[in-house]
Amino acid sequence: MTRKVAAFDFDGTVSRRDTLVPFLVRAAGPSKFASVAAQLGLHGARGTVNLRNRDDVKARMVELLLAGRSADELDALGAAYAKELVTSKLRPFMVDRVRAHLDAGFETVFVSASMVQYLRPVAATLGVGHVIAVETEVVDGRLTGAIVGPNVRAEEKVVRLRRWLESTGDPSPELWSYGNTSGDHALLDAADHAFWLGKANRVPAACTVLHPGTPL
């Protein structure tokens, strides 16, 4: 039997919008977040980065905001945040889409540049089997501020997904992928069935624009 896998970006794909910035604001506090954002050249409450190296900026931001924090405390914040996301911040038709894949016997995985502290409990609630996302280094129960490995976006999404596939069986399944930004293009390009939830004037080649009711 052919292995079938559905890989979902999270922010703006399964969720309605960005989830990382609100989590960092909650974890660090609004004043500290605003101070760090100004230091790094971010503008506006939603954290639009006006710098070339977005991945480097993100790594530095996580370091400045979270270094020294208790890992258990951040996990608890993530679990509480995940409950809010599942209650009111997800696209209902995408939750249905995840469930349709599960009902059809697919393996499911989040492949996201968001943080595992809340994506893992969201995945557990929805029944998603695996999470590939940003992890933070922990030493003696506290965050060092370092991100483990590269940011999970663009080509790194495919690198991590392939690594997981190779470690869990058939490395070349029939793949369904879902995304909404340029950071998902590589993931979509790697798929046999690619679905787009981003801007209508930026649909990547060979992608199907996803609407409620689009068949698997």
N, C-alpha and C positions, 0 to 999 in steps of 0.2 A: 504494500500500500504506500502511495506517495505521501511523504511528510508534508503537511500544510501548516504554514506559519503566518500569522497576522501581526505585523509590527506597526505600532502606533506612536507617532510623536504625541506629546501631551499638550503643551501650551498652545492655545489657539486651535488645536485639533480636537482633542477630547475635551479639554477645558474651553470655556468661552473666550478666555484672554490670558495674558501673562499671569503666572502664579508665583514666580520666583521673587520679584521685587516686593510684593506684599508680605511674603514670608520673611524676607530679610528685614523689612521694616519692623515687623512684629518681633523678630528675634533680637534685634539690636536696639530697638526703640527709635521713634521718629527723629529725635534730635541727633543721635549718633549717625543714623543713616543719612540725614541731610548733610551733616558735616563731611562724611566720607564721600558722598556723591559730589559735593562741591570740590573736594580735593582732587577727585579723579576726572573732573570735567564732564560729569553727567548733568543733564538739564531736565528739569520737570519732575513731577511726582512719579511718572511712569518709568523714569530711568532711561531715557533715550541716550545712547552713547554716541557722542560725536567725535570718536577717535578711531584710528585705523585698526588697532589690535584689540578687537572686542574680547577675544579670549583672555588676553593678558589683563585687560581692565577688570574682567569678571573675577579672575583669580586673585587679583590684588584687592578687590572689593570684599570678597569672601574672607580673605586674610585679615583685613582691617576690622571687619565687623564681627567675626566669629572666633578669632584666635583666643584661646584661654577658656572658652565656654565649656561647660560640662556637657559631655556627649549625651548622657542620659536626659539632661534638661532639654537639649535640642530635639532629641527623639520624642519627648513628651509634647513639646510645642508642635512638632510635625504631625503627631497623631491627632492632636486637637484640630489643627488646620485641615488635615485630610477629611475629617468629619464635615467641616464646613464646605469644602470643595464638593464632596459627594452630594451634600444636601442641596446646594443651590448654584454651584459654579461650573457644572459640566453641561455639555450639549446633550440633551436627552436623546436625540437620535443617534449620537455617537455611543452613548451607553448601550442603546439598543443594538448598535452595530457590533460592539464588543460581545454582547451576549449572543448575537446571531452566529458569530464565529465560534464561540464556545459550544453552542448547541450543535454546530456542524462538525465538531470534533477537532477544531484547529488548536494548535498551541498559540498562545498570545503573549506579547511582550511589549512593554513600553520602552521606547528608545528616545531619551529626552535629555536636554541640557538643564532640566530642573534637578532638584535635590532629592536624594533617596529618603531623607527623613520624613517627607510627606508622600512621596510617590509610592513607596512600599505599602503603607497602610491604605492608600487609595486602591492600589492594585489588589490587595487582599480583599477589600470590600467588593470590588467588581468581579473578582475571580480571575484576573490577569495573572498568568503563571510566572512571569519573570520581569524584572526591572533592570534596565541598563540606563544609568543616570549618573549625575555628579555625586561622587563620594568624597568625604572629607577625612583627612588623616587624623587618627586619634592615638594619643600616647598617654598612658596612665589615666584613662578616663576623660581626657580633655582634648579639645580640638587644637591642633597646632596652627590651624589657619590654612594649611596647604590642601589643595585639591589633588586627589589621587589620579594621576594620569592626565591626558589632555581633556579639554572641555568636550562634552559629548554633543558635537554639532558637525554638520557638513560630512566630510569623508570619515571622520572619527565614528560617526554613527554606524557606518557600514563595517568598519574595522571591528568595532565591539560586537556588532550583531554576528558577523562571521565567526568571531572567536567563540561566542556562546554556542552557535550552531554546531561548530566542530567539536565542542566539548560535550554535546548532548545527543549526538547521533549523526544522522544524515546531514552533511554540511551544505547540501544543495537542495533545499526543499522547494516546493511551489510557494512563492512568497507574495503576500498581499501587504502593501505598505500605504500608510496614510500620513499626510503632512500638509503644511500650510505656508511655509516660508522658504526662502533660498537655502536656509540651513538644513532643509529636508530634501533638497534635490538629489543628493547622492543616494539617500535611502530609497527615494522613489525610483531612481534610475536602476537600482539593483533589483527591483521587484518584477515579478511576472504580471502583477495586477496593481497598478498605482492609482491612488485616489487623492484628489486635491481639494482642500478646504480653504485655500487662500483667495487672494484677489482675482477677480474674473479676468482681468487683463494680463495676468501673469501666470497663466496655466502652463506648466512645463509640458514638453513634448511627450506624447504617449500616456498622459494622465487623463483619467476620467474625473470630471467635476462631480463631487459627491453631493447628492441631495437626499433628504429623507425618502426612503423607499427604493433607492438604488439597489439592485440585487447584488449579492455577493459575486 
